[in-house]
Amino acid sequence: MLYTVYTLFPDLVRPWTQEAILGRAAEAGHLKFNVRNLRDHAQNKWNRVDESPFGGGAGMVIRVDVAARAVAEAKAMAPAPDEIILLSPAGEPFSQTIAEELSEKQHLCMLCGRYEGFDARLEPLVTREISIGDYVLMGGEIAALTVIEATARLIPGVLGDQESHEQDSFSTGLLDYPEYTKPNLFEGQGIPEVLKSGHHGKVAQWRRERALERTFYRRPDLLEKVTLSQTDLDFLARLKTKAET
């Protein structure tokens, strides 16, 4: 997977892609990162990319001609971008489903805004807009890195254990079950005996029930979107009865 990121602050993005799992995956050839400076497309001696908004108001807006030259450069790359993504509070909410879809692509290009964002005439030049939440950041870099982390970990070879993401929160539609490791006893709290039993069937049942239980109490809205077995439904019915008593 190739990730191309256009930003006014490349040094905010590059270090993140050079460390930990992303850095190791890049060294192994599973990922490639191309972090580009939007100012390279300013075409003026001051490298100015922004102007005050028409109609007045506070802040500055990134010029559409600057952004359009960046998009044109990206389209000329090989491979060409499968998606040109504008990180924007007005975009579709980012989700695990979208991450899984994007992880199947070969090249994602992302545009990170600053100030009051991009001139609206950029919107027809991108293939999709993505928001990572109902709040406003100072720029799109954190949003771009969120997309990178969520998609890269799904690419074969990036994680040491290819199955490690399959039981994660949201991958199954539920919150993840609780995990435990050593020490066996911490401040009076032990480890559930079933996890030390060596009985794979019982462990799998316990984990499924704990995932259902966590989701029921913390994110019940997710239960409306996930496919549940009759065993799951029976367990949830018992939780509901218990909660009501």
VEXFILO-400664 format. One record per residue (C-alpha): residue number from 1; residue in one letter; chain; x, y, z. Coordinates in Angstrom, 1 decimal, always signed. Layout:
<atoms>
<num:NUM | residuo:A | cadena:A | X:X | Y:Y | Z:Z>
...
</atoms>
This chain:
<atoms>
<num:1 | residuo:M | cadena:A | X:+0.0 | Y:+0.0 | Z:+0.0>
<num:2 | residuo:L | cadena:A | X:+1.2 | Y:+3.5 | Z:-0.9>
<num:3 | residuo:Y | cadena:A | X:+0.0 | Y:+6.4 | Z:+1.3>
<num:4 | residuo:T | cadena:A | X:+0.5 | Y:+9.9 | Z:-0.1>
<num:5 | residuo:V | cadena:A | X:-0.2 | Y:+12.7 | Z:+2.4>
<num:6 | residuo:Y | cadena:A | X:-0.4 | Y:+16.4 | Z:+1.4>
<num:7 | residuo:T | cadena:A | X:+0.1 | Y:+18.7 | Z:+4.3>
<num:8 | residuo:L | cadena:A | X:+1.5 | Y:+22.1 | Z:+5.2>
<num:9 | residuo:F | cadena:A | X:+3.5 | Y:+20.4 | Z:+8.0>
<num:10 | residuo:P | cadena:A | X:+5.2 | Y:+17.3 | Z:+6.7>
<num:11 | residuo:D | cadena:A | X:+7.3 | Y:+17.0 | Z:+9.9>
<num:12 | residuo:L | cadena:A | X:+4.1 | Y:+16.3 | Z:+11.9>
<num:13 | residuo:V | cadena:A | X:+3.5 | Y:+13.2 | Z:+9.7>
<num:14 | residuo:R | cadena:A | X:+6.8 | Y:+11.7 | Z:+8.8>
<num:15 | residuo:P | cadena:A | X:+8.0 | Y:+10.7 | Z:+12.3>
<num:16 | residuo:W | cadena:A | X:+4.8 | Y:+8.8 | Z:+12.9>
<num:17 | residuo:T | cadena:A | X:+5.3 | Y:+6.7 | Z:+9.8>
<num:18 | residuo:Q | cadena:A | X:+8.9 | Y:+5.9 | Z:+10.7>
<num:19 | residuo:E | cadena:A | X:+8.4 | Y:+4.3 | Z:+14.1>
<num:20 | residuo:A | cadena:A | X:+6.9 | Y:+1.2 | Z:+15.7>
<num:21 | residuo:I | cadena:A | X:+4.8 | Y:-1.1 | Z:+13.5>
<num:22 | residuo:L | cadena:A | X:+4.4 | Y:+1.4 | Z:+10.6>
<num:23 | residuo:G | cadena:A | X:+8.1 | Y:+1.9 | Z:+10.4>
<num:24 | residuo:R | cadena:A | X:+8.9 | Y:-1.8 | Z:+10.5>
<num:25 | residuo:A | cadena:A | X:+6.2 | Y:-2.5 | Z:+7.9>
<num:26 | residuo:A | cadena:A | X:+7.7 | Y:+0.2 | Z:+5.6>
<num:27 | residuo:E | cadena:A | X:+11.2 | Y:-1.3 | Z:+6.0>
<num:28 | residuo:A | cadena:A | X:+9.8 | Y:-4.7 | Z:+5.1>
<num:29 | residuo:G | cadena:A | X:+8.2 | Y:-3.3 | Z:+2.0>
<num:30 | residuo:H | cadena:A | X:+4.6 | Y:-3.8 | Z:+3.0>
<num:31 | residuo:L | cadena:A | X:+3.9 | Y:+0.0 | Z:+3.2>
<num:32 | residuo:K | cadena:A | X:+5.2 | Y:+3.0 | Z:+1.4>
<num:33 | residuo:F | cadena:A | X:+4.8 | Y:+6.6 | Z:+2.6>
<num:34 | residuo:N | cadena:A | X:+5.0 | Y:+9.7 | Z:+0.4>
<num:35 | residuo:V | cadena:A | X:+4.6 | Y:+12.9 | Z:+2.6>
<num:36 | residuo:R | cadena:A | X:+4.3 | Y:+16.0 | Z:+0.4>
<num:37 | residuo:N | cadena:A | X:+4.4 | Y:+19.7 | Z:+1.3>
<num:38 | residuo:L | cadena:A | X:+1.4 | Y:+21.6 | Z:-0.1>
<num:39 | residuo:R | cadena:A | X:+3.6 | Y:+24.7 | Z:-0.3>
<num:40 | residuo:D | cadena:A | X:+5.5 | Y:+23.1 | Z:-3.1>
<num:41 | residuo:H | cadena:A | X:+2.5 | Y:+23.9 | Z:-5.3>
<num:42 | residuo:A | cadena:A | X:+2.1 | Y:+27.6 | Z:-4.2>
<num:43 | residuo:Q | cadena:A | X:+3.9 | Y:+29.0 | Z:-7.3>
<num:44 | residuo:N | cadena:A | X:+4.9 | Y:+32.3 | Z:-5.7>
<num:45 | residuo:K | cadena:A | X:+8.1 | Y:+33.5 | Z:-4.1>
<num:46 | residuo:W | cadena:A | X:+6.5 | Y:+33.5 | Z:-0.6>
<num:47 | residuo:N | cadena:A | X:+5.2 | Y:+29.9 | Z:-0.9>
<num:48 | residuo:R | cadena:A | X:+1.8 | Y:+31.3 | Z:+0.2>
<num:49 | residuo:V | cadena:A | X:-1.1 | Y:+28.9 | Z:+0.0>
<num:50 | residuo:D | cadena:A | X:-3.9 | Y:+30.7 | Z:+1.7>
<num:51 | residuo:E | cadena:A | X:-6.1 | Y:+33.8 | Z:+1.3>
<num:52 | residuo:S | cadena:A | X:-8.8 | Y:+35.5 | Z:+3.3>
<num:53 | residuo:P | cadena:A | X:-12.3 | Y:+34.2 | Z:+2.6>
<num:54 | residuo:F | cadena:A | X:-14.7 | Y:+36.0 | Z:+0.3>
<num:55 | residuo:G | cadena:A | X:-17.6 | Y:+37.5 | Z:+2.2>
<num:56 | residuo:G | cadena:A | X:-15.4 | Y:+38.2 | Z:+5.2>
<num:57 | residuo:G | cadena:A | X:-14.9 | Y:+36.3 | Z:+8.4>
<num:58 | residuo:A | cadena:A | X:-12.1 | Y:+35.1 | Z:+10.6>
<num:59 | residuo:G | cadena:A | X:-9.2 | Y:+32.9 | Z:+9.4>
<num:60 | residuo:M | cadena:A | X:-7.7 | Y:+32.0 | Z:+6.1>
<num:61 | residuo:V | cadena:A | X:-8.7 | Y:+29.5 | Z:+3.4>
<num:62 | residuo:I | cadena:A | X:-6.3 | Y:+27.2 | Z:+1.4>
<num:63 | residuo:R | cadena:A | X:-6.5 | Y:+28.2 | Z:-2.3>
<num:64 | residuo:V | cadena:A | X:-8.1 | Y:+25.7 | Z:-4.7>
<num:65 | residuo:D | cadena:A | X:-5.5 | Y:+26.2 | Z:-7.4>
<num:66 | residuo:V | cadena:A | X:-2.8 | Y:+25.1 | Z:-4.9>
<num:67 | residuo:A | cadena:A | X:-4.7 | Y:+22.0 | Z:-3.9>
<num:68 | residuo:A | cadena:A | X:-5.6 | Y:+21.2 | Z:-7.5>
<num:69 | residuo:R | cadena:A | X:-2.0 | Y:+21.1 | Z:-8.5>
<num:70 | residuo:A | cadena:A | X:-1.3 | Y:+18.7 | Z:-5.6>
<num:71 | residuo:V | cadena:A | X:-4.2 | Y:+16.5 | Z:-6.8>
<num:72 | residuo:A | cadena:A | X:-2.9 | Y:+16.6 | Z:-10.4>
<num:73 | residuo:E | cadena:A | X:+0.6 | Y:+15.5 | Z:-9.1>
<num:74 | residuo:A | cadena:A | X:-0.9 | Y:+12.6 | Z:-7.2>
<num:75 | residuo:K | cadena:A | X:-2.9 | Y:+11.4 | Z:-10.2>
<num:76 | residuo:A | cadena:A | X:+0.3 | Y:+11.3 | Z:-12.2>
<num:77 | residuo:M | cadena:A | X:+1.9 | Y:+8.9 | Z:-9.7>
<num:78 | residuo:A | cadena:A | X:+2.3 | Y:+5.2 | Z:-10.3>
<num:79 | residuo:P | cadena:A | X:+0.1 | Y:+3.6 | Z:-9.2>
<num:80 | residuo:A | cadena:A | X:-2.5 | Y:+6.3 | Z:-9.5>
<num:81 | residuo:P | cadena:A | X:-4.5 | Y:+6.8 | Z:-6.3>
<num:82 | residuo:D | cadena:A | X:-7.5 | Y:+4.6 | Z:-5.9>
<num:83 | residuo:E | cadena:A | X:-9.0 | Y:+7.3 | Z:-3.6>
<num:84 | residuo:I | cadena:A | X:-8.2 | Y:+11.0 | Z:-3.2>
<num:85 | residuo:I | cadena:A | X:-9.5 | Y:+11.7 | Z:+0.3>
<num:86 | residuo:L | cadena:A | X:-10.2 | Y:+15.1 | Z:+1.9>
<num:87 | residuo:L | cadena:A | X:-10.1 | Y:+14.9 | Z:+5.7>
<num:88 | residuo:S | cadena:A | X:-13.0 | Y:+17.1 | Z:+6.7>
<num:89 | residuo:P | cadena:A | X:-15.5 | Y:+17.5 | Z:+9.6>
<num:90 | residuo:A | cadena:A | X:-18.2 | Y:+17.4 | Z:+6.9>
<num:91 | residuo:G | cadena:A | X:-17.1 | Y:+14.0 | Z:+5.6>
<num:92 | residuo:E | cadena:A | X:-18.6 | Y:+10.6 | Z:+6.2>
<num:93 | residuo:P | cadena:A | X:-17.9 | Y:+9.2 | Z:+9.6>
<num:94 | residuo:F | cadena:A | X:-14.8 | Y:+6.9 | Z:+9.6>
<num:95 | residuo:S | cadena:A | X:-15.6 | Y:+3.4 | Z:+10.7>
<num:96 | residuo:Q | cadena:A | X:-14.1 | Y:-0.1 | Z:+10.8>
<num:97 | residuo:T | cadena:A | X:-16.1 | Y:-0.9 | Z:+7.7>
<num:98 | residuo:I | cadena:A | X:-14.5 | Y:+2.0 | Z:+5.7>
<num:99 | residuo:A | cadena:A | X:-11.1 | Y:+1.0 | Z:+7.0>
<num:100 | residuo:E | cadena:A | X:-11.5 | Y:-2.5 | Z:+5.7>
<num:101 | residuo:E | cadena:A | X:-12.7 | Y:-1.2 | Z:+2.4>
<num:102 | residuo:L | cadena:A | X:-9.7 | Y:+1.2 | Z:+2.0>
<num:103 | residuo:S | cadena:A | X:-7.2 | Y:-1.4 | Z:+3.1>
<num:104 | residuo:E | cadena:A | X:-7.9 | Y:-3.3 | Z:-0.1>
<num:105 | residuo:K | cadena:A | X:-6.7 | Y:-0.4 | Z:-2.2>
<num:106 | residuo:Q | cadena:A | X:-3.2 | Y:+0.1 | Z:-3.6>
<num:107 | residuo:H | cadena:A | X:-2.8 | Y:+3.9 | Z:-3.2>
<num:108 | residuo:L | cadena:A | X:-4.6 | Y:+6.3 | Z:-0.8>
<num:109 | residuo:C | cadena:A | X:-4.0 | Y:+10.0 | Z:-1.3>
<num:110 | residuo:M | cadena:A | X:-5.0 | Y:+12.3 | Z:+1.6>
<num:111 | residuo:L | cadena:A | X:-5.3 | Y:+16.1 | Z:+1.8>
<num:112 | residuo:C | cadena:A | X:-4.8 | Y:+17.7 | Z:+5.2>
<num:113 | residuo:G | cadena:A | X:-6.4 | Y:+21.1 | Z:+5.7>
<num:114 | residuo:R | cadena:A | X:-5.3 | Y:+23.9 | Z:+8.1>
<num:115 | residuo:Y | cadena:A | X:-6.7 | Y:+27.2 | Z:+9.1>
<num:116 | residuo:E | cadena:A | X:-10.4 | Y:+27.4 | Z:+7.9>
<num:117 | residuo:G | cadena:A | X:-9.9 | Y:+24.5 | Z:+5.5>
<num:118 | residuo:F | cadena:A | X:-9.8 | Y:+24.3 | Z:+1.7>
<num:119 | residuo:D | cadena:A | X:-11.7 | Y:+26.4 | Z:-0.9>
<num:120 | residuo:A | cadena:A | X:-15.0 | Y:+24.5 | Z:-1.5>
<num:121 | residuo:R | cadena:A | X:-14.1 | Y:+24.1 | Z:-5.2>
<num:122 | residuo:L | cadena:A | X:-11.7 | Y:+21.4 | Z:-4.2>
<num:123 | residuo:E | cadena:A | X:-14.6 | Y:+19.0 | Z:-3.3>
<num:124 | residuo:P | cadena:A | X:-15.3 | Y:+17.9 | Z:-6.9>
<num:125 | residuo:L | cadena:A | X:-11.7 | Y:+17.0 | Z:-7.3>
<num:126 | residuo:V | cadena:A | X:-11.6 | Y:+14.4 | Z:-4.5>
<num:127 | residuo:T | cadena:A | X:-13.3 | Y:+11.0 | Z:-4.5>
<num:128 | residuo:R | cadena:A | X:-14.5 | Y:+11.0 | Z:-0.9>
<num:129 | residuo:E | cadena:A | X:-14.5 | Y:+13.1 | Z:+2.3>
<num:130 | residuo:I | cadena:A | X:-13.8 | Y:+11.4 | Z:+5.7>
<num:131 | residuo:S | cadena:A | X:-14.4 | Y:+12.7 | Z:+9.2>
<num:132 | residuo:I | cadena:A | X:-12.9 | Y:+11.0 | Z:+12.3>
<num:133 | residuo:G | cadena:A | X:-15.5 | Y:+12.5 | Z:+14.6>
<num:134 | residuo:D | cadena:A | X:-17.9 | Y:+15.3 | Z:+15.5>
<num:135 | residuo:Y | cadena:A | X:-15.3 | Y:+17.8 | Z:+16.6>
<num:136 | residuo:V | cadena:A | X:-12.9 | Y:+20.2 | Z:+15.0>
<num:137 | residuo:L | cadena:A | X:-9.1 | Y:+19.8 | Z:+15.0>
<num:138 | residuo:M | cadena:A | X:-6.4 | Y:+22.3 | Z:+14.1>
<num:139 | residuo:G | cadena:A | X:-5.6 | Y:+20.4 | Z:+11.0>
<num:140 | residuo:G | cadena:A | X:-6.1 | Y:+17.2 | Z:+9.1>
<num:141 | residuo:E | cadena:A | X:-2.9 | Y:+15.5 | Z:+10.0>
<num:142 | residuo:I | cadena:A | X:-4.2 | Y:+13.5 | Z:+13.0>
<num:143 | residuo:A | cadena:A | X:-7.2 | Y:+12.4 | Z:+10.9>
<num:144 | residuo:A | cadena:A | X:-4.9 | Y:+11.2 | Z:+8.1>
<num:145 | residuo:L | cadena:A | X:-2.7 | Y:+9.3 | Z:+10.6>
<num:146 | residuo:T | cadena:A | X:-5.9 | Y:+7.7 | Z:+12.0>
<num:147 | residuo:V | cadena:A | X:-6.9 | Y:+6.5 | Z:+8.5>
<num:148 | residuo:I | cadena:A | X:-3.3 | Y:+5.2 | Z:+8.0>
<num:149 | residuo:E | cadena:A | X:-3.2 | Y:+3.3 | Z:+11.3>
<num:150 | residuo:A | cadena:A | X:-6.7 | Y:+1.8 | Z:+10.9>
<num:151 | residuo:T | cadena:A | X:-6.1 | Y:+0.6 | Z:+7.4>
<num:152 | residuo:A | cadena:A | X:-2.4 | Y:-0.4 | Z:+7.5>
<num:153 | residuo:R | cadena:A | X:-2.9 | Y:-2.9 | Z:+10.3>
<num:154 | residuo:L | cadena:A | X:-5.3 | Y:-4.8 | Z:+8.1>
<num:155 | residuo:I | cadena:A | X:-2.8 | Y:-5.3 | Z:+5.3>
<num:156 | residuo:P | cadena:A | X:-1.2 | Y:-8.8 | Z:+5.3>
<num:157 | residuo:G | cadena:A | X:+2.3 | Y:-8.8 | Z:+6.8>
<num:158 | residuo:V | cadena:A | X:+2.0 | Y:-5.5 | Z:+8.7>
<num:159 | residuo:L | cadena:A | X:+1.0 | Y:-7.1 | Z:+12.0>
<num:160 | residuo:G | cadena:A | X:+3.1 | Y:-10.0 | Z:+13.3>
<num:161 | residuo:D | cadena:A | X:+0.0 | Y:-12.2 | Z:+13.8>
<num:162 | residuo:Q | cadena:A | X:-2.4 | Y:-11.9 | Z:+10.9>
<num:163 | residuo:E | cadena:A | X:-5.2 | Y:-13.0 | Z:+13.2>
<num:164 | residuo:S | cadena:A | X:-4.5 | Y:-10.4 | Z:+15.9>
<num:165 | residuo:H | cadena:A | X:-6.9 | Y:-7.8 | Z:+14.4>
<num:166 | residuo:E | cadena:A | X:-9.8 | Y:-10.2 | Z:+13.7>
<num:167 | residuo:Q | cadena:A | X:-11.1 | Y:-10.2 | Z:+17.3>
<num:168 | residuo:D | cadena:A | X:-10.5 | Y:-6.5 | Z:+17.9>
<num:169 | residuo:S | cadena:A | X:-13.2 | Y:-4.1 | Z:+18.9>
<num:170 | residuo:F | cadena:A | X:-15.5 | Y:-3.3 | Z:+15.9>
<num:171 | residuo:S | cadena:A | X:-13.9 | Y:-6.0 | Z:+13.7>
<num:172 | residuo:T | cadena:A | X:-16.6 | Y:-8.4 | Z:+14.9>
<num:173 | residuo:G | cadena:A | X:-19.2 | Y:-5.6 | Z:+15.3>
<num:174 | residuo:L | cadena:A | X:-18.8 | Y:-5.8 | Z:+19.1>
<num:175 | residuo:L | cadena:A | X:-16.5 | Y:-4.3 | Z:+21.6>
<num:176 | residuo:D | cadena:A | X:-13.5 | Y:-6.5 | Z:+22.4>
<num:177 | residuo:Y | cadena:A | X:-13.5 | Y:-8.9 | Z:+25.4>
<num:178 | residuo:P | cadena:A | X:-11.2 | Y:-8.1 | Z:+28.3>
<num:179 | residuo:E | cadena:A | X:-7.6 | Y:-9.4 | Z:+28.2>
<num:180 | residuo:Y | cadena:A | X:-5.4 | Y:-10.5 | Z:+31.0>
<num:181 | residuo:T | cadena:A | X:-1.7 | Y:-11.4 | Z:+31.5>
<num:182 | residuo:K | cadena:A | X:+0.8 | Y:-11.8 | Z:+34.4>
<num:183 | residuo:P | cadena:A | X:+0.9 | Y:-11.2 | Z:+37.3>
<num:184 | residuo:N | cadena:A | X:-1.7 | Y:-13.7 | Z:+38.3>
<num:185 | residuo:L | cadena:A | X:-2.7 | Y:-11.6 | Z:+41.3>
<num:186 | residuo:F | cadena:A | X:-2.7 | Y:-7.8 | Z:+41.4>
<num:187 | residuo:E | cadena:A | X:-4.1 | Y:-5.9 | Z:+44.4>
<num:188 | residuo:G | cadena:A | X:-6.4 | Y:-8.7 | Z:+45.2>
<num:189 | residuo:Q | cadena:A | X:-7.7 | Y:-9.1 | Z:+41.7>
<num:190 | residuo:G | cadena:A | X:-7.1 | Y:-12.5 | Z:+40.0>
<num:191 | residuo:I | cadena:A | X:-7.5 | Y:-14.0 | Z:+36.5>
<num:192 | residuo:P | cadena:A | X:-10.7 | Y:-15.7 | Z:+35.5>
<num:193 | residuo:E | cadena:A | X:-10.1 | Y:-19.4 | Z:+36.0>
<num:194 | residuo:V | cadena:A | X:-11.5 | Y:-20.3 | Z:+32.6>
<num:195 | residuo:L | cadena:A | X:-8.6 | Y:-18.5 | Z:+30.9>
<num:196 | residuo:K | cadena:A | X:-6.2 | Y:-20.8 | Z:+32.7>
<num:197 | residuo:S | cadena:A | X:-8.2 | Y:-24.0 | Z:+32.0>
<num:198 | residuo:G | cadena:A | X:-6.7 | Y:-24.8 | Z:+28.6>
<num:199 | residuo:H | cadena:A | X:-10.2 | Y:-25.6 | Z:+27.4>
<num:200 | residuo:H | cadena:A | X:-10.4 | Y:-23.7 | Z:+24.0>
<num:201 | residuo:G | cadena:A | X:-14.2 | Y:-24.1 | Z:+23.7>
<num:202 | residuo:K | cadena:A | X:-14.9 | Y:-22.7 | Z:+27.1>
<num:203 | residuo:V | cadena:A | X:-12.4 | Y:-19.9 | Z:+26.6>
<num:204 | residuo:A | cadena:A | X:-14.1 | Y:-19.0 | Z:+23.3>
<num:205 | residuo:Q | cadena:A | X:-17.5 | Y:-19.0 | Z:+24.9>
<num:206 | residuo:W | cadena:A | X:-16.3 | Y:-16.8 | Z:+27.8>
<num:207 | residuo:R | cadena:A | X:-14.7 | Y:-14.3 | Z:+25.4>
<num:208 | residuo:R | cadena:A | X:-17.9 | Y:-14.1 | Z:+23.3>
<num:209 | residuo:E | cadena:A | X:-20.1 | Y:-13.6 | Z:+26.3>
<num:210 | residuo:R | cadena:A | X:-17.7 | Y:-10.9 | Z:+27.7>
<num:211 | residuo:A | cadena:A | X:-17.7 | Y:-9.1 | Z:+24.4>
<num:212 | residuo:L | cadena:A | X:-21.5 | Y:-9.2 | Z:+24.3>
<num:213 | residuo:E | cadena:A | X:-21.7 | Y:-8.0 | Z:+27.9>
<num:214 | residuo:R | cadena:A | X:-19.3 | Y:-5.1 | Z:+27.4>
<num:215 | residuo:T | cadena:A | X:-21.2 | Y:-4.0 | Z:+24.3>
<num:216 | residuo:F | cadena:A | X:-24.6 | Y:-4.4 | Z:+26.1>
<num:217 | residuo:Y | cadena:A | X:-23.5 | Y:-2.0 | Z:+28.9>
<num:218 | residuo:R | cadena:A | X:-21.2 | Y:+0.4 | Z:+27.1>
<num:219 | residuo:R | cadena:A | X:-22.3 | Y:+0.6 | Z:+23.4>
<num:220 | residuo:P | cadena:A | X:-25.8 | Y:-1.0 | Z:+23.1>
<num:221 | residuo:D | cadena:A | X:-26.3 | Y:+0.8 | Z:+19.8>
<num:222 | residuo:L | cadena:A | X:-23.8 | Y:-1.6 | Z:+18.2>
<num:223 | residuo:L | cadena:A | X:-26.0 | Y:-4.6 | Z:+18.9>
<num:224 | residuo:E | cadena:A | X:-28.5 | Y:-3.3 | Z:+16.4>
<num:225 | residuo:K | cadena:A | X:-26.0 | Y:-3.6 | Z:+13.6>
<num:226 | residuo:V | cadena:A | X:-24.3 | Y:-6.9 | Z:+14.2>
<num:227 | residuo:T | cadena:A | X:-25.5 | Y:-10.4 | Z:+13.2>
<num:228 | residuo:L | cadena:A | X:-26.2 | Y:-12.4 | Z:+16.4>
<num:229 | residuo:S | cadena:A | X:-26.8 | Y:-16.1 | Z:+16.9>
<num:230 | residuo:Q | cadena:A | X:-29.7 | Y:-17.5 | Z:+18.9>
<num:231 | residuo:T | cadena:A | X:-27.1 | Y:-18.3 | Z:+21.7>
<num:232 | residuo:D | cadena:A | X:-26.0 | Y:-14.6 | Z:+21.6>
<num:233 | residuo:L | cadena:A | X:-29.7 | Y:-13.5 | Z:+21.8>
<num:234 | residuo:D | cadena:A | X:-30.4 | Y:-15.8 | Z:+24.7>
<num:235 | residuo:F | cadena:A | X:-27.4 | Y:-14.5 | Z:+26.6>
<num:236 | residuo:L | cadena:A | X:-28.4 | Y:-10.9 | Z:+26.0>
<num:237 | residuo:A | cadena:A | X:-31.9 | Y:-11.6 | Z:+27.1>
<num:238 | residuo:R | cadena:A | X:-30.5 | Y:-12.9 | Z:+30.4>
<num:239 | residuo:L | cadena:A | X:-28.4 | Y:-9.7 | Z:+30.7>
<num:240 | residuo:K | cadena:A | X:-31.4 | Y:-7.5 | Z:+30.1>
<num:241 | residuo:T | cadena:A | X:-33.4 | Y:-9.4 | Z:+32.7>
<num:242 | residuo:K | cadena:A | X:-30.6 | Y:-9.0 | Z:+35.2>
<num:243 | residuo:A | cadena:A | X:-30.3 | Y:-5.3 | Z:+34.5>
<num:244 | residuo:E | cadena:A | X:-34.0 | Y:-4.7 | Z:+35.0>
<num:245 | residuo:T | cadena:A | X:-34.1 | Y:-6.4 | Z:+38.4>
</atoms>
